[in-house]
Amino acid sequence: MIDRFETNSLIEIKYSSNPKLSKGNKQSFADLGTTKNFIITPNTDDYMIAENIRVCNLHDFISNYLPIR
């Protein structure tokens, strides 16, 4: 039985290597109150697109950010 469910990270996968944050993206991050957010793209540099939102490719995500703590 799960007594409490806590969300601290959100991961979104995009097919574009040049992701844009939509109003819906920003609202999802805000509604969930996550502090570590990732946008996974096919091939891109690793960079922050906004506060608490990092863009990176899948290899970098697995190598550098898992497990998420």
C-alpha positions, 0 to 999 in steps of 0.5 A: 500500500502506498501511503504517500506519493511524492513527485520531485522530477518531470521528464518530457521527451521531444522529437525536436532538437530545438525544444520550446517551452509551451504554456502547457509545459510551464503549467505542468511543471508548476502544477506538479511542483517538481524541482528537477525537470528534464526535456530529453531530445534526440541530439543536443547540448546539455543546458538549462532552458529555464530555472529547474528545467534542463535540456539534454539528450538521452545518453547524457540524461542516463549517464549524468542525472540518473538516479534522480535524487 
